[in-house]
Amino acid sequence: MVAQRLERMVRRVRQWRSGSTAGLVGSPLQVAPDLPRSDLEGLQAAIDDCLTAKGGELAARTQAAAIGATFLNLNEEGRRNFFRLLADEYDHDDAEVDGAIQAVLNSRDSDDRLRAERRLAQTLRPKRERLLRRFVGLDEGLPFLVDLREELLVHRRTDAAMAAVDNDLRSLLETWFDVALLRLVRLTWDGSPAALLEKLIEYEAVHAIKSWDDLRGRLGPGRRCYAFLHPLMPGEPLIFVEVALTEGLASGLGPLLDHDADPAPNSRANTAIFYSISNCHRGLAGVSLGDFLIKKVVRELASELPNVTQFATLSPMPRFRSWLIQALQDRDLLLPSEAKAISPDDPKLAQGLLKELISSPTLPPQMSLDPLQPILSRLAARYLVTERRGDSVTEVRDLRALDPVANFHLSNGARVERLNWWANPSQTGWERGLTMMVNYRYLPAEIESNHDGYVDAGTVSTSEEIRTLLAL
């Protein structure tokens, strides 16, 4: 992804320098790559001219192209200084806000108050927002903003001052990537452009696509792939989901990725398994795409294949093993019967023995793990349903599931349906979830209520099988 982002950046510099951006020649400003303090004054003057549209709208857009090209020529330190400039000098003006608030308080009648409130709303908008909006009008301006935010997120981790800039940029991207503007497409081997299909290989984040033959199998009989596209980024999938049509819930990853096996005919398939969903651009983190994608694909499949009545995932538990290793060290997790089963002679040693086994860097033989299936399944159910990112009962954000994949699907309205032992007996499967994977099920009639219960109160919808495990 990083290499592709850099390639796109270089292409934009060439476009903005050559004047291919709607006739605009955006020559970079003469600044050092690390944007030292001595060069900030010149950049700030250019930004001010752009914001005030000095010389007219065309001049402002030309200036925006020059500022964008300048940013693309900066090194890591220079880009951090660029973002810091936006944070420090291009927020709203506190004095103007105070004056606008006072005008609201002093308003004489409803009309006067309405005018004052509009002025207040306008003064609360940070100045940098106008610059970001001007970028959108450039050729490839929208993907430039996406890449700009990806770069910003790197610096935000170590500089809290970047948070306000990030909030402004994310808000703008949420508007431009509203689901009403997106197009859902089914990608096929014969009908989709090769360049677009190549992006699937590049962006697949869950189960790597190993070759073109592998990709062809994932688009073949019994399989579907759907993506969201934006009209200003037609060659770039924003997010895509891979689907297998099966008879009943899938219990293992192998059959889904084995393209030599005969798939269930569409006439017999009654289940759609979402086995991989990949966000393609880190710059769109926090912009809601995945929930809308899954819900739209559910409706699409239900309309096309009336016999498909069950919609579920086969998902990894990416942090289960690391959580369990730490929890076995810090807490008493085992039931007395489980401790005795693991260490009959001295149950007090059981947790240490279990921790030592699951800490193995390589996947142990199945025969050594199978006796632990009931124990690990119960602990996995606890991990998915009861372990949270925080322990506050007053902030819903703290009630999110600790597992990021669980949080994604639960916030989308799914329920925790079933745990599958030995579902991914690979090194990756061992390092993530001790070979286990989970089915999250989307029941169309319950999606909205499940979403509301989880988001508002942290309530996790579960099947009877999962509730039985939790009751042990």
C-alpha positions in Angstrom: 0.0 0.0 0.0 2.8 2.4 0.9 4.5 1.9 -2.4 1.3 2.5 -4.3 0.6 5.6 -2.4 4.1 7.0 -3.2 3.6 6.1 -6.8 0.3 8.0 -6.9 1.9 11.0 -5.2 4.7 11.2 -7.8 2.1 11.0 -10.6 0.2 14.0 -9.1 3.4 16.1 -8.8 4.0 15.6 -12.5 0.3 16.5 -13.3 0.3 19.6 -11.2 3.7 20.7 -12.5 2.7 20.2 -16.2 -0.6 21.9 -15.9 -2.7 18.9 -16.7 -4.9 19.7 -13.7 -7.7 21.5 -15.6 -5.2 23.8 -17.1 -3.6 24.7 -13.8 0.2 24.9 -13.5 0.9 24.1 -9.8 4.7 24.5 -9.5 5.9 23.6 -6.0 7.1 26.5 -3.9 10.8 26.9 -3.3 11.1 25.3 0.2 13.5 22.8 1.7 12.2 19.2 2.0 12.1 19.4 5.8 10.1 22.7 5.7 12.3 24.6 8.2 10.9 27.6 10.1 12.6 30.0 7.6 10.4 28.6 4.8 7.1 28.6 6.8 6.4 32.2 6.1 6.4 31.8 2.3 4.1 28.7 2.6 1.8 30.5 4.9 1.5 33.4 2.5 0.6 31.1 -0.3 -2.1 29.4 1.9 -3.5 32.8 2.8 -3.8 33.8 -0.8 -5.5 30.5 -1.6 -8.0 30.9 1.2 -8.9 34.4 0.3 -9.0 33.6 -3.5 -6.7 36.5 -4.2 -6.8 37.0 -7.9 -10.0 35.1 -8.4 -11.1 31.5 -8.2 -8.9 30.2 -10.9 -5.9 31.7 -9.2 -7.0 30.1 -5.9 -7.1 26.7 -7.5 -3.7 27.2 -9.1 -2.4 28.1 -5.7 -4.0 25.0 -4.2 -2.2 22.9 -6.9 1.1 24.6 -6.0 0.6 23.9 -2.3 -0.4 20.3 -2.9 2.7 19.8 -5.1 4.8 21.4 -2.4 3.5 19.0 0.2 4.3 16.0 -2.1 7.9 17.2 -2.4 8.4 17.3 1.4 10.1 14.6 3.4 8.6 13.1 6.6 9.8 15.9 8.9 8.5 18.5 6.3 5.1 16.9 6.2 4.9 16.9 10.0 5.7 20.6 9.9 3.1 21.2 7.3 0.4 19.5 9.4 1.6 21.4 12.5 1.2 24.7 10.5 -2.4 23.8 9.7 -3.0 22.9 13.3 -1.5 26.0 14.9 -2.3 28.7 12.4 -5.5 27.7 10.6 -8.0 26.8 13.2 -10.9 29.1 13.9 -10.2 32.6 15.4 -11.1 32.6 19.1 -11.8 36.3 19.2 -14.3 35.9 16.3 -16.0 33.0 18.0 -16.3 35.0 21.2 -17.8 37.9 19.3 -20.2 35.6 17.5 -21.3 34.0 20.8 -21.9 37.4 22.3 -24.0 38.4 19.2 -26.2 35.3 19.8 -26.7 36.2 23.4 -27.5 39.8 22.6 -29.9 39.1 19.7 -33.1 41.1 19.8 -35.6 38.8 18.2 -35.8 35.4 16.4 -34.6 36.7 13.1 -31.6 38.5 14.6 -30.8 35.3 16.6 -31.0 33.2 13.5 -28.5 35.5 11.7 -26.2 35.4 14.7 -26.3 31.7 14.9 -25.4 31.4 11.3 -22.5 33.7 11.8 -21.4 31.6 14.8 -21.6 28.4 12.8 -19.4 30.0 10.1 -16.8 31.3 12.6 -16.5 27.8 14.2 -15.4 26.3 10.9 -11.6 26.2 10.9 -9.8 28.1 8.1 -7.9 25.0 7.0 -11.2 23.4 5.8 -11.3 25.8 2.9 -7.9 24.7 1.8 -8.8 21.0 2.0 -12.0 21.7 0.0 -9.9 23.4 -2.7 -7.8 20.3 -3.1 -10.9 18.3 -4.1 -11.4 20.5 -7.2 -8.0 19.4 -8.6 -7.4 16.4 -10.9 -7.1 13.4 -8.5 -7.8 15.8 -5.7 -10.0 13.5 -3.8 -7.6 10.5 -3.7 -4.9 13.1 -2.7 -7.0 14.0 0.4 -7.3 10.2 1.2 -3.5 9.9 1.0 -3.0 13.1 2.9 -5.0 11.7 5.8 -3.1 8.4 5.7 0.1 10.5 6.1 -1.5 12.5 8.8 -2.5 9.4 10.8 1.2 8.5 11.0 2.0 11.8 12.7 -1.1 11.9 14.9 0.2 8.9 16.8 3.0 10.9 18.3 1.5 14.5 18.2 -1.8 15.2 19.9 -2.0 18.6 18.2 -2.8 16.8 14.9 -6.1 15.5 16.3 -8.1 18.6 15.3 -6.7 18.6 11.7 -7.6 14.9 11.5 -11.1 15.5 12.7 -11.6 18.1 10.0 -10.2 16.0 7.3 -12.2 12.9 8.3 -15.4 15.0 8.5 -14.7 16.2 4.9 -14.0 12.6 3.7 -17.2 11.4 5.4 -19.2 13.9 3.3 -17.4 13.0 0.0 -17.6 9.3 0.7 -21.2 9.2 1.8 -22.8 5.9 0.8 -25.3 7.7 -1.5 -22.3 8.7 -3.7 -20.8 5.2 -3.9 -21.6 2.5 -6.5 -21.8 -1.2 -5.5 -20.3 -3.4 -8.2 -19.8 -7.1 -8.5 -16.3 -7.8 -9.8 -16.0 -10.7 -12.2 -13.1 -12.4 -14.0 -14.5 -11.7 -17.5 -16.3 -8.5 -17.0 -14.1 -6.3 -14.8 -11.0 -4.4 -15.9 -7.7 -6.2 -15.3 -6.3 -3.1 -13.6 -9.2 -3.1 -11.1 -8.8 -6.9 -10.5 -5.1 -6.3 -9.8 -6.1 -4.0 -7.0 -7.8 -6.9 -5.2 -4.5 -8.8 -5.1 -2.8 -5.7 -3.7 -5.4 -4.7 -1.1 -6.5 -8.2 0.2 -5.9 -7.8 3.9 -7.3 -11.0 5.4 -6.4 -14.0 3.2 -3.6 -13.1 0.8 -4.4 -13.8 -2.9 -1.4 -15.8 -4.0 -1.7 -15.6 -7.8 -4.0 -14.7 -10.7 -5.3 -18.3 -10.6 -6.2 -17.9 -7.0 -8.0 -14.6 -7.8 -9.8 -16.3 -10.7 -11.0 -19.0 -8.3 -12.3 -16.4 -5.8 -14.4 -15.0 -8.6 -15.5 -18.3 -10.0 -18.6 -20.6 -9.5 -20.0 -20.4 -6.1 -18.1 -17.2 -5.3 -18.9 -13.5 -5.4 -16.8 -10.4 -4.9 -18.4 -7.0 -4.4 -16.8 -3.6 -4.0 -17.7 0.1 -3.5 -16.4 2.5 -6.1 -16.4 6.3 -6.1 -17.1 8.2 -9.3 -13.9 10.3 -8.7 -11.8 7.2 -8.1 -13.2 4.7 -10.7 -10.1 2.5 -10.8 -9.7 2.2 -7.0 -11.9 -0.1 -4.9 -12.6 1.6 -1.6 -13.6 -1.7 0.2 -14.5 -5.1 -1.0 -15.9 -8.3 0.4 -15.5 -11.9 -0.8 -18.4 -14.3 -0.5 -18.8 -18.0 -0.8 -22.1 -19.6 -1.5 -22.4 -22.8 0.6 -24.8 -25.3 2.1 -25.0 -24.3 5.8 -22.5 -22.4 7.8 -18.8 -22.8 6.9 -16.7 -24.4 9.7 -13.3 -24.2 8.1 -11.3 -21.8 5.9 -9.8 -24.6 3.7 -12.8 -25.4 1.6 -13.5 -21.8 0.9 -10.1 -21.2 -0.5 -9.8 -24.6 -2.3 -10.9 -23.7 -5.8 -10.4 -27.3 -7.1 -13.3 -28.5 -4.9 -16.7 -28.5 -6.5 -18.8 -25.6 -5.1 -22.4 -26.0 -4.1 -24.6 -25.3 -7.1 -26.5 -22.0 -6.7 -29.7 -24.0 -6.6 -28.6 -25.8 -3.4 -26.7 -23.0 -1.7 -28.6 -21.6 1.2 -25.9 -19.6 2.9 -23.7 -16.7 1.9 -20.4 -16.7 3.8 -18.5 -13.4 4.0 -15.0 -14.7 4.5 -12.9 -11.7 3.7 -13.5 -8.0 3.9 -10.7 -5.6 3.1 -10.5 -1.8 3.5 -8.3 -0.5 0.7 -7.2 2.9 2.0 -5.9 3.7 5.5 -6.8 7.3 4.9 -10.5 6.3 5.1 -10.2 4.8 8.6 -13.2 5.8 10.6 -15.3 6.5 7.5 -18.3 4.1 7.6 -18.1 1.8 4.6 -18.0 -1.8 5.7 -21.4 -1.8 7.5 -23.1 -0.4 4.4 -21.3 -2.7 2.1 -22.4 -5.9 4.0 -25.9 -4.7 4.3 -26.2 -3.8 0.6 -24.6 -7.2 -0.4 -27.1 -9.0 1.8 -30.0 -7.3 -0.1 -28.3 -7.9 -3.4 -27.9 -11.7 -2.8 -31.3 -12.1 -1.3 -32.8 -10.5 -4.4 -30.7 -12.5 -6.8 -30.8 -15.9 -5.0 -34.1 -16.3 -3.0 -32.9 -19.7 -1.7 -30.0 -18.0 0.1 -31.6 -17.2 3.4 -28.6 -17.3 5.8 -25.9 -14.7 5.9 -22.8 -15.1 8.0 -19.1 -14.7 8.2 -16.1 -17.0 8.8 -13.9 -14.6 10.7 -10.6 -14.6 12.5 -10.0 -13.7 16.2 -6.8 -11.7 15.6 -6.0 -10.9 19.3 -7.3 -14.0 21.0 -4.0 -15.8 21.5 -2.2 -12.7 22.7 -5.0 -11.8 25.1 -5.2 -15.4 26.5 -1.4 -15.6 27.1 -1.5 -12.3 29.1 -4.8 -13.2 30.9 -3.5 -16.6 32.0 -0.6 -14.7 33.7 -2.8 -12.1 35.4 -6.1 -13.8 36.2 -7.6 -17.1 37.3 -9.4 -18.2 34.1 -9.8 -21.9 34.5 -12.7 -23.7 36.1 -11.7 -26.3 38.8 -12.7 -29.1 36.5 -10.6 -27.6 33.6 -7.5 -27.2 35.9 -7.8 -30.8 37.0 -8.1 -32.0 33.4 -4.9 -30.1 32.4 -2.9 -31.0 35.5 -4.4 -33.9 37.4 -1.6 -34.1 40.0 -1.4 -30.4 40.8 -4.3 -28.3 39.4 -2.4 -25.1 40.5 0.0 -25.7 37.7 -2.7 -25.8 35.0 -2.7 -22.2 34.0 1.1 -22.1 33.6 1.0 -25.3 31.6 -1.7 -24.0 29.3 0.1 -20.7 28.9 3.3 -22.5 28.0 1.5 -24.6 25.4 -0.3 -21.8 23.6 2.9 -19.7 23.7 4.5 -22.1 21.3 5.7 -20.2 18.3 4.7 -23.0 16.0 1.5 -24.9 15.6 1.5 -28.0 17.9 0.1 -31.3 16.6 -3.6 -31.5 16.5 -3.6 -34.5 18.9 -2.0 -32.4 21.6 -4.6 -29.6 21.2 -7.9 -31.6 20.7 -8.3 -32.4 24.4 -8.2 -28.6 25.1 -11.0 -27.8 22.6 -13.8 -27.4 25.2 -11.6 -25.2 27.4 -10.3 -23.0 24.7 -13.8 -22.7 23.1 -15.2 -21.5 26.4 -12.4 -19.0 26.8 -12.8 -17.8 23.2 -16.6 -17.2 23.9 -15.7 -15.1 26.9 -13.1 -13.2 25.0 -15.5 -12.3 22.2 -18.5 -11.5 24.3 -17.4 -10.1 27.7 -13.8 -8.7 27.2 -14.0 -5.0 26.4 -11.5 -2.3 25.5 -12.2 -0.5 28.8 -14.2 -1.0 32.0 -16.1 2.3 32.2 -19.9 1.9 32.4 -20.5 5.6 31.6 -18.9 5.8 28.1 -20.2 3.5 25.4 -16.8 3.7 23.6 -15.3 1.8 26.5 -17.9 -1.0 26.0 -16.6 -2.0 22.6 -15.5 -5.6 22.2 -11.8 -6.1 22.7 -11.5 -8.1 19.5 -11.5 -5.6 16.5 -13.2 -8.0 14.1 -15.9 -8.7 16.7 -16.4 -5.0 17.3 -16.8 -4.4 13.5 -19.5 -7.1 13.0 -21.3 -6.5 16.3 -21.5 -2.7 15.5 -22.9 -3.7 12.1 -25.7 -5.7 13.8 -24.5 -9.3 13.6 -24.6 -11.8 16.4 -21.9 -14.2 17.6 -23.2 -17.5 16.2 -20.6 -20.3 16.4 -17.0 -21.1 17.2 -15.2 -23.4 14.9 -12.3 -25.6 16.1 -9.4 -26.2 13.8 -10.9 -23.9 11.2 -7.6 -22.4 10.2 -4.8 -24.9 11.1 -2.1 -22.7 9.7 0.7 -20.7 11.3 -1.4 -17.5 10.9 -4.4 -19.2 12.3 -2.4 -20.4 15.3 -0.9 -17.0 16.0 -4.3 -15.3 15.7 -6.9 -17.6 17.2 -5.3 -20.9 18.2 -6.8 -22.3 14.9 -10.3 -21.2 15.8 -12.5 -19.0 13.8 -16.0 -17.6 14.5 -19.2 -17.3 12.5 -21.0 -13.9 12.9 -24.5 -14.2 11.6 -26.5 -11.4 10.0 -30.3 -12.0 10.5 -32.0 -9.2 8.4 -34.9 -8.9 10.9 -32.5 -8.4 13.8 -29.7 -6.3 12.3 -31.0 -2.9 13.4 -31.9 -4.0 17.0 -28.6 -5.8 17.4 -26.8 -2.7 16.2 -28.7 -0.4 18.6 -28.2 -2.7 21.6 -24.5 -3.0 21.0 -23.8 0.7 20.2 -26.0 2.1 22.9 -25.4 -0.3 25.8 -22.7 -2.7 24.7 -25.1 -5.6 24.5 -23.8 -8.5 22.4 -26.3 -10.7 20.6 -25.4 -14.4 20.9 -26.7 -17.7 19.7 -27.8 -20.4 22.2 -24.6 -22.3 21.5 -22.5 -19.3 22.6 -24.7 -18.7 25.6 -24.2 -22.3 26.7 -20.4 -21.8 26.6 -20.7 -18.6 28.6 -22.8 -20.3 31.2 -20.2 -23.0 32.0 
